Amino acid sequence: MKNVLLIIALVFVAVFSDFSLGSNSPVKKSAINRDVIIKNLMVGIKSDNYGLRTSSALLLGEFKADEAVIELLSMLHKEDTEDARIVAALSLLRINDSRGIFAIKQAIRFDKSNRVKRMCEKFYQHYLESKMN
């Protein structure tokens, strides 16, 4: 009987309290936080640290940060590693800026790596398919 009362009390507290998972997140989605995040990622993309640079580029694409297009274009053209150039192309695709899409199209023809060319071709095909829908 005590166990039943305890369960009922816990259910009552859970239902009628302000406790909810995930709603008390310290990071709220706002324009101010987004601006700070983008600013920090823009610093990260210019870093000498390869991991920071590529992860910042990827996150800029996730945030669809059109402020980062110029830096991502530079990364697509100047990075030494294939992986970094692919990440830059993917981020440009996610941002969906015409300059970035054009750069992806040009990388299909002019990049020195066959792997980057293939990935850019897939990204460009995805862009064309999504544009048709």
N, C-alpha and C positions, 0 to 999 in steps of 0.2 A: 504494500500500500504506500509506503514511504517513497519507493522508487517511482510509482505512478505520479504522485504529487510533485516529485522533483522534476520529472520529465515535463509535466504540464506547466510548472513554473518556468522552466527553461524556454519552452516554446512561447509562453506568454511574453517573457522578457525579449526574446528574439524578434517577435512580431511587432511589439509596440515600442521598441526602443529605436533610437536613431542609428543603431549599428547596422552598417551595410558594407559589404566587401567592395573595395575599390573606389568608393565614392569619396573617401577621405584622403585621396592622393594629394601629396604636397605639390605636385606639378599639375596645374590646371591648364587646359588648352586655351590660351589667349594669344592675342597678337603680340603682346609685349614679350611673353616667353618665347614665342616663335622667333621674334627678331633677335633675341639674345642667343638662341640656339643657332640660328643661321650665321650670326656674326662669329660665334665660336667655331663653327664648322668651316667657315671661310678662312679662319686662321689655321685650322688644322689641315686644310687642303694645300696650304703653302709650306707645310712643315718639311723638314729633311727626313723625318721618320716615315718610312714607307707604309707601315701599317696604319699610322694615324692619317696619312694622306689618302690612302685608298678607302679606309672606312669613312672618313669625312666625305669623300666624293660619293660614296654609296648612300649615305644618309641625306646628303643634299638632294639626291634624286628622289629619295623617299618623301622628303618634305616638298618636293616639286618647287624647289627654290630657283626661280628664274633669275635671281640676282647672281647665281653661280654659273651661268651659262658660259661666260667668257673664261673663267678659270677652268671649267670642265673642257672647253674647246682646246685650251692650251695643254691640258693634261692629255687629251686624246692625241694631239700632234707631237708632243715633246717627251712623253714618258718613255723610259727605256724598256720597261717590262711589258709584256703582252697583257698580263693580268690587269695592270693599272689602266691600260688603254681600253680594255674591255669594260672595266668598271665605269670609266668615264663615259663610254658610249652608252652603256645601260642607263646611267643617270641622265644623260641627255635625252634618251628615249622617254624616260619617265617624266621629265620636265615638259617635254612635247613642245619645245620652242623651234621655230622654223630654222633658225641658224644651226641648232644642234642636229636636227633631222638631216639637213643638207650635209653637215660634217660626217654624219654616219654614212650617208650615201657615197660621199667622196672617199671615205676610208675603205669601202668595198673595193674600190679601184686602185687606190694609191698607197695603202698601208704596206709596210715592208714584210709583215707577217701574214702567212696564209691563215693562221688561226684567228687573228683579229679580223681579217677579211671575211671569213666564214661567219663569225659571231655578228659582225656588223650587218652582214647580209640577212641573217635571221632577225636581227632587231628591226631592220628596215622592212622586211616582209611582214613582221608583226604590226608595224606602224601602218602599212598599207591595208592590211586586213582590218585593223581597228577603225581605220578611216572609212572603209566601205560600209561598216555597220552603223 
